[in-house]
Amino acid sequence: MACQMAPFNTLPMPKSNKVKFKVIKNPNIYGCFDEVEMEIQISSNACGHFTTIFQTLLHEMVHLALYVRGDNDFHEHGPKFLRIKSVYSELYNFDPKAI
């Protein structure tokens, strides 16, 4: 569903059946994208509200989109990442300074 929402509906995203989702219990991170497993992980110990889960999912989807696009720095929070993040932050009224 989130791939059908802006800005992800204009980015090269894989089919949903190609990406796994996993709930982890790591209190030190909100989430992560594992490119080897093609898996987005979200921590139930760090994300307790829908808004936090949604923000974390979108954050990890940016990493996924950059990976699919072939960017070698897909895991970083550089200019490419921040450009996409600023679009969804404005669209969904999220804090653009939060990472």
C-alpha positions in Angstrom: 0.0 0.0 0.0 2.7 2.5 0.9 4.4 2.0 -2.5 1.2 3.4 -4.1 1.5 6.6 -2.1 3.6 9.6 -3.0 6.5 9.9 -3.4 7.0 6.2 -3.7 4.6 5.7 -6.5 7.0 7.6 -8.7 10.2 5.8 -7.6 11.5 2.4 -8.8 10.1 0.1 -6.1 10.1 -3.7 -6.2 6.9 -5.7 -6.2 5.5 -6.1 -2.7 6.0 -9.9 -2.8 9.7 -9.3 -3.2 10.2 -7.5 0.1 9.9 -9.1 3.5 8.8 -7.3 6.6 9.9 -8.3 10.1 9.2 -7.1 13.6 12.3 -7.1 15.7 12.8 -6.2 19.4 15.9 -4.0 19.3 15.5 -0.9 21.5 18.5 0.7 19.9 17.0 1.3 16.5 13.7 2.2 15.0 14.2 0.1 11.9 16.5 -1.0 9.2 16.6 -2.2 5.6 18.5 -5.4 4.9 19.5 -5.5 1.3 20.7 -9.1 1.4 17.3 -10.4 2.6 15.4 -7.6 0.9 13.7 -7.0 4.3 12.4 -4.0 6.1 12.7 -4.5 9.9 10.8 -2.4 12.4 11.5 -2.5 16.2 8.5 -3.0 18.4 10.7 -1.9 21.3 11.4 1.5 19.7 8.1 2.1 17.8 5.0 2.1 19.9 2.6 4.3 18.0 1.2 4.2 14.5 2.9 7.5 13.5 6.3 6.2 14.6 5.8 2.9 12.8 4.7 4.7 9.6 7.5 7.2 9.7 10.0 4.4 10.2 8.5 2.4 7.3 8.7 5.4 5.0 12.3 6.0 6.1 13.3 2.5 5.3 11.5 2.6 2.0 13.7 5.5 1.0 16.7 3.2 1.6 15.0 0.5 -0.4 14.2 2.8 -3.3 17.8 4.0 -3.5 19.0 0.4 -3.4 16.7 -0.6 -6.2 17.8 2.4 -8.2 21.4 1.2 -7.9 22.8 4.0 -5.6 25.9 2.7 -3.8 25.2 5.0 -0.9 21.6 3.7 -0.4 22.4 3.1 3.3 23.4 6.7 4.0 21.4 9.8 4.9 23.0 11.9 2.2 21.5 14.4 -0.3 19.6 11.8 -2.3 18.0 10.3 0.8 17.2 13.7 2.2 15.6 14.9 -1.1 13.1 12.0 -1.0 12.5 12.3 2.7 11.7 16.0 2.4 9.0 15.2 -0.1 7.2 12.8 2.2 7.8 14.9 5.2 6.0 17.8 3.6 3.2 15.6 2.2 2.5 13.8 5.5 3.4 16.7 7.8 6.3 14.9 9.4 9.3 16.7 11.0 11.7 17.2 8.2 14.6 17.3 10.6 13.9 13.9 12.2 16.0 11.1 10.8 
